[in-house]
Amino acid sequence: MKAYKDMSREELLQLKSVLEDLYKEFKGRGLSLDMSRGKPSAEQLDLSMGMMDVLDCFTDLRCEVGIDCRNYGVMDGVPEAKRLLGELIEVPADNIIIYGNSSLNVMFDVVSHAYTHGVMGMTPWCKQENVKFLCPVPGYDRHFAITEYFGIDMINVPMLEDGPDMDMIEKLVSENDTIKGIWCVPKYSNPQGITYSDETVRRFANLKPAAKDFRIFWDNAYNVHHLYAEPRDIILEILNECEKAGNPDMVYKFSSTSKISFPGSGVAAISASQANLADLKKRLKVSTIGHDKLNQLRHVRYFKSINGIMKQMEKHAAIMRPKFEAVIDMLEKELGGLEIGSWIKPHGGYFISFDSLDGCAKKIVRLAKEAGVVMTDAGATYPYGKDPHDSNIRIAPSFPPINELITAMELFILCVKLVSVEKILEMK
């Protein structure tokens, strides 16, 4: 297949005409397809419907230590839920606080605590000047939205094949005490599907931050979200590595069952050192008398152990895998060799990251939307929605049925071709 850049101007103009006709045809179909977020499909949600039958009016609703889960109390989670989430997060149950249904809410709460009251008794971030966060890019838009909400300046850090640029991180963190944290999705990252290497995790654990209140925000969202039995990415456990490095308090680790059971009714948790947890519990004592213990009980009695969760994730993978493979196959078949885009084939997670020619992403997404396919806004994977290259697009294959996904990808690929031809013609 001939690369577009190697075509003559006449060849490109002829191709542009053909692509424009195809695009007009797509617009005439009246499509209305949604690929804007990484939501589980209805088929995936059906996997957890048995959870609705675990508790009923005849069920003993006491946890294993005899506490009535219908009532107030147990601020940090019932013991069996802490044990189950501990297996999921790969930390001891004693290092966990169970929250409500959303890990994003936990992250917001932890940033809010640091901003208004400080980390472990230190000066609140709101009383410090020019507080900054490091943001591996492309990354998760909702992470960036939290720090932007609090007026925290964000610094882009490029993602490499084995994780974020650690040379850059080590230098910035060690030299600048206004840098208070870094967002991380260490396994099957959003949106690229990259898993941090052992060396990257160890370098994180051995950071020497100038700010004593610097924290790594380790969002372990996709720890068990494998697409394949093999290859299956494995990552070092960050709390253990920080402990070994003499930095036990440097990390907050977040997780939830949101894309394991029900996204709107999962169980979220934070794991951290005992000192960090004691600090966070001061806020919890004021903000809640305890989270939803019945939901915690429901999850424990349905999954029973990490083995139950892993069996559930195999079912999720069986639904997700054909969708991811359809997207990758179409990209390789239709765009391979044209030199107008690049992508990564992930082993897990929820997204495929696509990079267009510089200056093309916003127009590709706009044209797709005008023809009936809504995608994540171009630029969303960067702080402030500003992709300096205007090239990154997050593809979310999970939600549509596979026939709709294929139609959406046909349109997306057409838009990539059309916008790329126009871009190259501008440079001829």
Order of alpha helices (4+ residues) and beta strands (2+ residues): alpha-beta-alpha-alpha-beta-alpha-beta-alpha-beta-beta-alpha-beta-alpha-beta-alpha-beta-beta-alpha-alpha-alpha-beta-beta-alpha-beta-beta-alpha
